[in-house]
Amino acid sequence: MSMVVGDLVKWNDKTGVIIRIFEQKVWRTKELGKGVDFTKINPEPFAEIMVSGSAFKVPQVDLQLVAG
């Protein structure tokens, strides 16, 4: 699922629009534990989305594409 700037997405039961695509590392404590070590993980695709006038940086895996 390839997302691009301008796509409409769903996140936390809200609809937003993608304003920027980038990569960022995120430490998932449920899977990796409490001991953070960013050298052990790779960046993953993120999107900055605009929802009701506020911007949020969200892993793309947490977004649902509505329309492109």
C-alpha positions, 0 to 999 in steps of 0.5 A: 500500500503506497501512500502519497501526499494528498491521500485521505486516510483514517486514523483513530476513527478520524479522517485526515489528509497526508501532508508529508511522507517520511521515514522514522524509527519507532521503538515498539515496547510490546514487541521489543521490550523496555530497553530502547536501542535504536541501533537494532531497528530500521526506520519505517514509513511514516506520514504526517497527517492533518486532522481537524487543523492539527498535524500528527506523525503516524506510522503508515501501518496504523493508517487506512487509505480512504482515497488517493 
